[in-house]
């Protein structure tokens, strides 16, 4: 049977992002055993590069085998025991996913929810934490369902003041938006390989600090997930090299090469590039007469949500972009389904050239769908 052809796309959705050729070539390197001394060196290099991008000195900084949701599940199951309390700052779909996972873990969950398209109110978080005295405070840094960038240092201060651990979802921010795990006081942070880091989907970088390691040693019960038990994983990634599971060797090659690209560019320059491309996109969208969902002060550089103009079918626009221009963007999730476009500028995809290419294609597609931007009324 003939294989189905795999087309080339310009990936400008919420993930995956474009993968550089260097990373694809790295995946073609010879597969080694997961305890081969040469592969152990690859693991060590990968951990050191991850510490750089997380801006941390945490020894327990590893890629979890699985996508970004695996990082979320690892964080939730390791930090929480049945009956523990957690406060979750919910600004969209992925904050709600943390709530769902924490509920399944048997925790007592308090949600502090924002209207979709707005950040979570810090005063409301402070009130919930002071009332419930949770073990964990959790938040999503870049909420890709809404395009909201949540300010993290104030949440870290609230958590510290009340003795809670701060867990951060950095799936759509690590390597693209300023993030400083140690300086900001984040206890556990996880991400995904397929967003700003520019590797294929399949790994969830995670870092855990000393308070997390102390908590793991003092747990009353075993972590419910054997596969994601950080105490076990740390003995494979640490000096002991105790077999845990067969590591996805080729994916770790890819992540290492992607992290090398990040390191060569420099984090500050990379953060600035993502912001510059995003501002160009925002300006271009507004010149087309389109409105953005997230307010400017809380707008994520890596994911932009655009309100679908009245009378325009968002699915038809996305279909035309994909079929006619080979450009992928995404539609809305949850209550925003059918109401927004979601445009990602992450990793190698975050360039002025891609912004101009997309804006030109979007303009033509919207015109074909009958959209005409409203002109300001004459004075």
C-alpha positions in Angstrom: 0.0 0.0 0.0 1.4 3.4 -0.9 2.2 5.8 1.9 0.1 8.9 2.2 2.1 12.0 1.3 3.1 14.3 4.1 2.7 18.0 3.0 4.8 20.9 4.1 2.9 23.4 6.2 3.8 26.7 7.8 2.8 25.9 11.4 1.4 29.1 13.0 -1.0 27.6 15.4 -0.7 27.0 19.2 1.7 24.1 18.5 3.5 22.3 17.2 5.8 25.0 15.8 8.2 24.7 12.9 11.1 22.3 13.5 14.6 23.4 12.2 16.4 21.1 9.8 19.2 20.7 12.3 16.7 19.2 14.8 15.3 16.8 12.2 18.7 15.7 11.3 19.6 15.0 14.9 16.7 12.6 15.2 18.3 10.6 12.4 21.4 9.9 14.5 22.0 6.2 15.4 19.7 4.9 18.1 21.7 3.9 21.3 20.7 1.9 24.3 19.2 4.0 27.0 22.1 3.1 29.4 24.8 3.3 26.8 27.6 5.5 28.1 27.4 7.7 25.0 23.7 8.2 25.5 24.2 9.0 29.2 26.5 11.9 28.0 23.7 13.1 25.8 21.4 13.1 28.8 23.8 15.1 30.9 24.2 17.7 28.1 20.4 17.9 27.7 19.9 18.5 31.4 22.5 21.2 31.5 21.0 23.0 28.5 17.5 22.7 30.2 18.8 24.4 33.3 20.0 27.3 31.2 16.7 27.8 29.4 14.7 27.4 32.7 17.2 29.8 34.4 17.7 27.4 37.3 20.3 25.5 39.2 17.9 22.7 40.1 19.6 19.3 39.9 16.2 17.7 39.1 15.7 19.2 35.7 14.8 16.6 33.1 12.6 15.9 30.1 9.5 13.8 31.0 8.7 11.2 28.3 5.4 12.5 26.9 3.9 15.7 25.7 3.2 18.9 27.7 0.2 17.3 29.4 2.6 14.6 30.8 4.5 17.4 32.5 1.3 18.7 33.9 0.3 15.2 35.2 3.8 14.7 36.6 3.6 18.0 38.5 0.1 17.4 39.9 0.7 13.7 40.9 4.0 14.4 42.6 3.0 17.5 44.5 -0.4 16.4 45.7 -1.6 13.5 47.9 -5.3 12.7 48.5 -6.9 15.4 50.7 -4.2 18.0 49.9 -5.5 21.5 49.0 -4.6 23.3 45.8 -5.5 26.7 44.5 -5.5 27.0 40.7 -5.5 30.3 38.9 -7.7 29.5 35.8 -7.5 31.9 32.8 -8.7 29.4 30.2 -8.7 25.8 29.0 -5.4 24.6 30.3 -5.9 26.0 33.8 -9.1 24.0 33.8 -7.1 20.9 32.8 -5.0 21.4 36.0 -8.2 21.5 38.0 -9.3 18.2 36.3 -6.1 16.5 37.0 -5.9 17.7 40.6 -9.5 16.5 41.2 -8.6 13.1 39.9 -5.6 13.0 42.2 -8.0 13.3 45.2 -7.1 16.9 46.1 -9.4 19.6 47.4 -9.4 22.1 44.6 -10.2 25.8 44.7 -10.4 27.5 41.4 -9.9 31.2 41.0 -11.3 31.9 37.5 -11.0 34.8 35.2 -13.2 35.7 32.3 -11.7 34.2 29.2 -9.4 36.8 27.7 -8.4 38.3 31.0 -5.7 37.4 33.5 -6.6 36.0 36.9 -7.1 38.7 39.6 -4.2 38.6 42.0 -6.4 39.8 45.0 -8.7 36.9 44.4 -5.8 34.5 44.4 -4.4 36.1 47.6 -7.9 35.7 49.2 -8.2 32.0 48.2 -4.7 31.1 49.3 -5.1 32.8 52.7 -8.4 31.1 53.3 -7.5 27.6 52.2 -3.8 27.4 53.1 -3.1 25.0 50.2 0.0 22.9 49.6 0.1 24.1 46.0 -0.7 27.2 44.0 -0.8 26.5 40.3 -1.0 28.8 37.2 -0.5 28.8 33.5 2.1 31.3 32.3 0.8 31.6 28.7 -2.7 30.4 28.3 -2.9 29.3 24.7 -6.7 29.1 24.7 -6.9 32.9 25.3 -3.5 34.4 24.6 -3.2 35.7 28.1 0.3 36.1 29.7 -0.1 35.7 33.5 2.3 37.7 35.7 4.2 35.1 37.8 6.4 37.0 40.4 3.3 38.2 42.4 1.9 34.6 42.4 5.3 33.4 43.7 5.2 36.0 46.5 1.7 34.9 47.5 2.7 31.2 47.6 5.8 31.9 49.6 4.0 34.1 52.1 1.5 31.3 52.9 3.9 28.3 52.7 2.6 26.9 49.4 4.6 25.5 46.5 4.1 27.3 43.2 3.6 25.1 40.1 3.8 26.8 36.7 2.7 25.6 33.3 5.3 27.1 30.9 4.3 24.9 27.9 3.9 27.9 25.6 6.4 30.3 27.2 9.7 28.4 27.8 12.3 29.7 25.4 10.0 32.4 24.0 8.9 34.6 26.9 11.0 35.8 29.9 10.9 33.1 32.6 13.3 32.9 35.5 12.6 29.9 37.7 15.1 30.5 40.5 14.9 34.3 40.6 11.1 34.3 40.7 10.8 31.4 43.2 9.0 28.8 41.1 9.0 25.4 42.8 8.0 23.2 39.9 7.8 24.2 36.3 7.1 22.1 33.2 6.9 22.8 29.5 6.6 21.0 26.1 9.2 20.3 23.5 7.0 21.3 20.5 6.4 25.0 21.2 9.0 27.7 21.7 11.9 25.2 21.9 11.3 24.1 18.4 11.5 20.3 18.7 8.8 17.8 17.7 6.1 16.9 20.2 6.9 14.1 22.7 8.9 15.5 25.7 7.9 17.7 28.6 10.9 19.5 30.1 10.4 19.8 33.9 12.4 21.3 36.8 11.7 20.9 40.5 13.4 22.8 43.3 14.5 21.8 46.8 11.1 22.3 48.4 9.6 19.8 46.0 12.4 17.3 46.6 11.9 17.7 50.4 8.1 17.2 49.9 8.7 14.0 47.9 10.9 12.6 50.6 8.2 13.3 53.2 5.2 12.1 51.4 2.8 9.9 53.4 1.8 8.0 50.3 3.4 6.8 47.1 3.0 8.9 44.0 -0.1 7.5 42.3 1.6 7.4 38.9 4.6 5.0 38.8 5.6 6.3 35.3 5.7 10.0 36.4 7.2 9.4 39.9 10.0 12.0 40.1 11.7 10.1 42.9 12.1 7.2 40.5 12.9 9.2 37.5 15.6 11.1 39.4 17.5 7.9 39.9 17.7 7.3 36.1 18.6 10.9 35.2 20.8 11.3 38.3 24.2 9.8 39.2 22.7 6.4 40.1 21.5 5.6 36.5 18.9 3.1 37.7 16.8 1.7 34.9 13.3 3.2 35.0 11.9 3.0 31.4 13.2 3.0 27.9 13.9 6.6 27.1 12.7 8.0 23.8 16.3 8.2 22.6 15.7 10.0 19.2 13.4 12.6 20.8 16.1 13.4 23.3 18.6 13.9 20.5 16.1 16.3 19.0 15.5 18.2 22.2 19.3 18.5 22.8 19.8 20.0 19.3 16.8 22.4 19.8 18.3 23.5 23.1 21.7 24.1 21.5 20.0 26.4 19.0 18.3 28.3 21.8 21.7 28.6 23.6 23.5 29.8 20.5 20.8 32.5 19.9 20.8 33.6 23.6 17.7 33.7 25.7 17.4 37.5 26.0 17.7 37.8 22.2 15.2 35.0 21.7 12.7 36.7 24.1 13.2 40.0 22.2 12.7 38.3 18.8 9.4 36.7 19.9 8.1 40.1 21.2 9.2 42.0 18.1 7.5 39.5 15.7 4.3 39.6 17.9 4.1 43.3 17.8 4.4 43.3 14.0 1.6 40.7 13.9 -0.6 42.8 16.3 -0.1 45.9 14.3 -0.9 44.1 11.0 -4.0 42.5 12.3 -5.3 45.9 13.6 -4.6 47.4 10.2 -6.8 44.8 8.7 -9.6 46.1 11.1 -9.4 43.0 13.3 -9.8 43.1 17.1 -7.5 41.2 19.5 -9.0 39.4 22.5 -6.3 39.9 25.1 -5.6 43.3 26.5 -2.2 44.8 25.5 -0.7 44.6 29.0 -1.4 40.9 29.3 -0.9 39.8 25.7 1.3 36.8 25.2 4.0 37.2 22.4 3.8 33.5 21.6 0.0 33.2 21.0 -2.4 35.8 19.7 -6.2 35.4 19.8 -8.1 37.4 17.2 -11.9 37.9 17.4 -13.6 36.5 14.3 -15.3 39.4 12.5 -19.1 39.4 12.3 -20.4 37.4 9.3 -17.1 35.5 8.8 -17.0 31.7 9.2 -13.8 31.0 11.2 -13.6 27.3 10.1 -13.8 28.4 6.4 -11.0 30.9 6.9 -8.8 28.3 8.5 -9.6 25.8 5.8 -8.7 28.2 3.0 -5.5 29.2 4.7 -4.5 25.5 5.0 -5.6 24.3 1.5 -4.7 27.4 -0.5 -1.6 28.7 1.4 -0.5 25.7 3.4 -0.6 27.8 6.6 -2.0 26.3 9.8 -3.7 28.4 12.5 -6.3 27.2 15.1 -9.8 28.0 16.2 -11.1 28.7 19.6 -11.5 26.2 22.5 -14.4 26.0 25.0 -16.6 29.1 25.2 -14.4 30.7 22.5 -15.1 28.0 19.9 -16.0 29.6 16.6 -15.3 33.0 18.0 -11.5 33.5 17.7 -8.5 32.6 15.6 -5.4 31.5 17.5 -2.1 32.4 15.9 1.1 31.1 17.3 4.5 32.6 16.7 6.9 30.2 18.5 10.5 29.1 18.1 11.6 29.1 14.4 8.1 30.2 13.4 8.5 33.6 15.1 10.0 35.7 12.3 9.0 38.9 10.5 9.0 36.9 7.2 6.4 34.5 8.6 4.3 37.4 9.9 4.2 39.1 6.6 3.5 35.9 4.7 0.6 35.2 7.1 -0.9 38.7 7.0 -0.9 38.7 3.2 -2.6 35.3 3.0 -5.1 36.2 5.7 -6.0 39.4 3.9 -6.8 37.5 0.7 -8.7 34.8 2.5 -10.9 37.3 4.5 -11.6 39.2 1.3 -12.7 35.9 -0.4 -15.0 35.2 2.6 -16.7 38.6 2.1 -14.9 40.5 4.9 -14.4 44.2 4.4 -12.7 46.2 7.2 -14.7 49.0 8.7 -13.2 52.3 8.1 -13.1 55.0 10.8 -16.0 57.5 10.5 -15.0 60.8 8.9 -14.6 63.7 11.3 
